[in-house]
Amino acid sequence: MNNVKVSIITVSFNSVKTIEQTIKSVINQTYKSIEYIIIDGASTDGTQQVIEKYKDRISFYVSEKDDGLYYAMNKGIEHASGDIVGIINSDDWYVEDAVENMVVCMLETDADLAYGKVVNINTDGREETIGYKPLEKIWCYGVIHHPSVFVKRKIYEKYGVFNTGYRIYSDYDLLLRFYSKGIRFEFNDKVIAYFRVGGLSTTQQYDAWNEPYTIAMSYIDKCPNRNEVEKIVNIEHQWSFLRKEIAVGSSELLGFFNRNFKKDKKKVIIFGTGIWSERCYKILSQSDVAVTCFADNNPSRWNTQFHDIHIINPSELKNMDAYVLIAVKEHGNEIKEQLNSMENDALKCVTINELMKMYWNRQ
């Protein structure tokens, strides 16, 4: 196994707070046949000084101005001489046996590309493990998380590197391109890397919200069940649009929420305390609409608070005069049926799915 040489690439720019953890996670791997390549974009915050501390453990290092993340990755691939290439950015880090596990996986399965689990570290420190999703859903962005991906170098040579025409989601384009070419993918059911939420793809994704849709549609003719998948891709595109509108505080969206929730001067209640509840609360908090409380089917959430607002048992809605925004993406219709079964005519319910369709159709 140790005859298999692995090139690990780290790209960085002004990453002084995180890059040392990244570097240590590579040089301390249980697998030893590693060529470590660091491409820095002429950092000015002390990143270069951190890298210099480990220069004797780095096979190739350059710090110079470049044209962005994917240019730097391509530069790293150009200098790679390993049989297998992995890329770990300067915000992220590997578990100590990540490379060994991926080499074993690729040798045992003869995979051209292997990927594993990733642990997302949210901005508040919470950890969320992202595991397997069916590859058939790869046309819907987010099936494979790039920090865990290892690729045979010959695949890059045959099918190309990152398309620098995409600013944020070129890694998705690369994976979909490889998949559409029929190369062998393999999932390794182990945690491979930790990913800090808040990097380039997180902070700038709303500037390039349309990229995943453009990429998916550029390969849609290669999809074996195109008709079904194309519908899903279009729906996900609409959700991405709504996420972007919320993130940028669109005046059109603010007006839309005002018009839909100020009429009749009813109380406004958000059902759910997940990510879409968070997003809906954000846009409502910028509008003239005040959220009275949250409701949730999870008993452990009852009588606690979300954004300093009380969370109630849904049964309390039975006698309320209110609008309920069901901010749950996957099971909104079931919750709406649950609330309608209370036979409270003063309770008006709308799902985030319905709002999304209404708003999208206005554009």
N, C-alpha and C positions, 0 to 999 in steps of 0.2 A: 504493500500500500504506500509506503514511504517513497517509492519511486515516482509517484504522481506528484508533480510540482504544482503548487497552487499560488496564483498571483492574487493578492488582496490589494485593492485600490481604495484610498481615502482621498476625497477632495475636500478642501477647506477654504474658508474665507472668514477672517475675523472670528475665530472659534476658540479664543483663548480659554473660555470657561469650561469647555467640554472636550476638547481634542485630546487632552492627556488620557482621559478615560478610554477614548477610542483607541489610541495608540497602544496602551497597556493591554487592552482586550485582544489585540492582534499579536503582539510580541510574546504574550504569555499563553498562547494556544498550546493545547496538548499535542497538536500536530506540528511537526517541526519543518517540513519541507515547504516553507512559505517564502515567497518573494513579496516584500512589502513595498508598495509604491504610494507616495504621497504627492498630490498635485495641489499646491496652494496658489490662491489667486492674488498674491502680493498683499497679504494681510498686514495691517498696521497696528493691531491691538496687542501684540505680544505672542500671537500664535506661532510665528516663525521661531521665536526663542524657545517655546515649548518643544517644537519639532526638533530643533537642534540638539536638545538634551538626549534624544534617542537616535541620533543620526547613524550611530554604529550598528543599529538594528534595522535600518531602513535601506532597502536595495536601490531605490531611486527616489530622489526628492528634487523638486523644482518649485520655486516661488516666483511667479511672474504674472502680470496682468493677462486675463483671458476674457472670453466673451460669455462667460456664465458656466453654470453647473454642468451642463451636458457636454460643452466643449472640453471642460476639464476631465470628465469621465472618459471621453474619447481619447484624450491625450494619454490617460493612464492605460487604457486598453492598447494603445499603439506601442507603449513601452513594455507591456506584459509579455513574458515568455513562458508562463506556466501552462500546464495542460488544462487547468480549470481556473476560471476567474470569478472572484467575488468582490463586491463593492460595498463598503460600509462607510457612510458619511460621518463627518466630524461631530455631529450631534448624537450619534448612535454608538452602540457597542455590541460586541459578540459575547455570548456565553463562552466559557473557557474551552469547551470541547466542540464548538460549532463547526470548525473546519474539518476536524476528524469525522464527525457525524455525517457531514455532507459528502466527503470523499467516499466513505463506506457506502452511503446510499447510492451514489452515482456508479460506483464499481459493481455493486450487487445487482443493480437494476439496468445497467447500461444506459442510463438516462443522459440526454444531452443537456438538460436543464433540471435542476432540483431546487426545491424551495421548502421552507418549514414554517413553524409558528413564529410569530413576532409578538412581543409584549409592548403595547403602547403605554407610554408614561404621559399621562395628561398633565396639563399645566398646574393642577392642584396636587400632583403627586400620586394620584390614583393609577393603579395598574390594570390593564385590560388585555387579556391574551386573545390574539386573533389566530384562529386555527384554520381548519380545512373548509373550503367552499368548492362545490363542484366546478371543474374546469369548463363545463359546458356554459357556465355563466360568465366566462371571461370577457364577453362582449359588454358586460355591465361592470364598469370600473370598480376595482377594489378587491378582486378575487385573490390576487397574489401581491404580497408586500415585499418590495424590492430589497430591503436590508437582508432578507433571508435567501436571496436568489444566488445560485452558483451556476455558471454556464461554461461549457467546454469552449476553449478559445477558438477552435475550428469553426464553431457556429457563428461567432462574430465575423470570422474571415469569410464565411460563405454567404451569410445573410445580412451583413452590415452591422453598424454600431448605432449609437443614438442619433435620432433625427433632430438636429439643432433648430429646426423650424418650429418645434414645440418648446415653449418656455418652461412649462411646469410638469407636463405629463408625458414627456418623451420616454420615460421608463415604461409607461403603459403601452405606448406605440411599439416599443421594442418587443415586449412580451407578446402582444397580439400579433405582431409580424411573425415572430418565431412560431407561435401556435398555429397560425394560418398556413405556415409552410410544412406543418406536419412533424416537427421535431418532437422527440420524446420528452415529455414533462413527467416529473415524479415528485410526490409530496412526501416529506419526511416529518413524521408526527412527533417532532421534538422542538422545543424552543431553541431558536438559533440566534436571535438578536433582540435587542431592546431599542425601541424607537421613541425619541422625544417628540411629542406633538408640539408643534410650534415652529417647525423648520420652514424652509422655502415653500414646500408643497402645501403646508397648512396656512401660512400667513399670506401667501399670494394667490391661493387657489381661486379666489373670487375674481381676480383680475383675468384669469384664464378659464373661467367656468365652462366655456364652450368647447375647450380642447378635447375632453374625453369623448364627447358626442361626435365630434369631427373624426377622431381617431377610430371609434367603433364603426362608424358608417363607412369609413374608407376601406374596411375589411369585411363588411357585411356580406358581400357576395361569396365569401369563403365559409360562411356559417352554414352548417348542415341543416339547421331548422330555422332558416332565415325569417319566415313570416312571423313566427311566434316571438323570436328574439328581437326583431326590429320593433315590435310593439312595446316590449319591455324597455328597450333602449330609449325610445321616444318618451316614455313615461318618466324614466330616470332623468332624462334631459330636462323635463319640466320641473322635477324636484330640485335639480341643480340650479335652475333658474330662480326658483323660489328661495333657496338657500342664499344665493347671491344677493337677491333683492333685500332679504332680511339683513345680511351682513353689512351692506352699504347703506342701510337705512333709507331705501328708496322712497322719495316723496310720494310717488304713485301708490306704492304699497301702503304707506301710512294713511293716505287718503282712503284707500280701499278698506282698510280695517276700521277706520273711523266711521265710514258710511255703513258698514255692516254690523257694527256693534253699538253705535250710539243711539240708534232709533229706539223709541219706546222707553228709553232711559232705564232699561233693565240692568240688573247686576250682571257682571261678566265673570264667568268661572272657567278656568282652564282645567280640562280633564287630562291627567297624566303628569308625571314629573321626570320625564326622560329628556332626550336631546331635542325633540321637536317642541316639547313644552318650554324648554329653555329658549329656543329660537322664537317661539310665538310670544313668550313673555317679553323678550327683548324688543320686538317691534311694537307691542302694545304699550310698553313703558315709554316709548318715544311718541306715542299718539296721545289723544285726549281721552283714551279709554283706561279706566282703572280696573285692575284685576282684584276682585273681592276675595277669592280664595282659590285653592287648587283642590281637585278631587283625584283619588287614586284607588284602584281595586286592591292594592297591596296593603293588608292590615298593618304591616310594620311601619307604614308611612303616615297612618292616621294620627292626628294630634301632634305631628311634628311640623316643621316649617320648611318652606322652599322659597328662597329670596325673601326671607323674613315674613312670609305670608302663610297663613294657616292651611294645612292639608286636612280635608274632611273625608269621612266615610261617604261613598256615593249615595247611600240610603238617605242621607240628609237632604238630598236634592228633591226628594219626593214632594215637599211642600214649598219649594222655593219658586220665586218669580225671577227667572234669570235666563241669559244666554249661556250655553255651555259650548266652548270651543274644544272639541275632542282632538287634542294634539298628539295623536298616536298614529303612526304611519301604517302599520301592518294590520291592526285589528280595530280600526275606527268604526267600521260598520257594525261589528258585534257589540261594541260599547254603545253605539247609538240605539240599537235594538234593546239593550239592557235598560237604557234611560227611558225610551219610549214605552217600555212595559210598565213603567210607574204610573202611566195614564195621568200625567200632570200636564194639562194644556198650557199652563203658564211657563213651562220649561221648553225653550227653543234650543235645539241641538244642531250643530253643524260640525262635520269632520274636517280636518285639515286637508284631506283628499278632495273634498268638495270645494273648499276654498281655493285650493291650488288650481283646479280645473276652471273655476269661475275667473280667477285672476289671469290664468294663462290665455283663456279665450278672449280676454279684453286687449291683449297685447297686439 
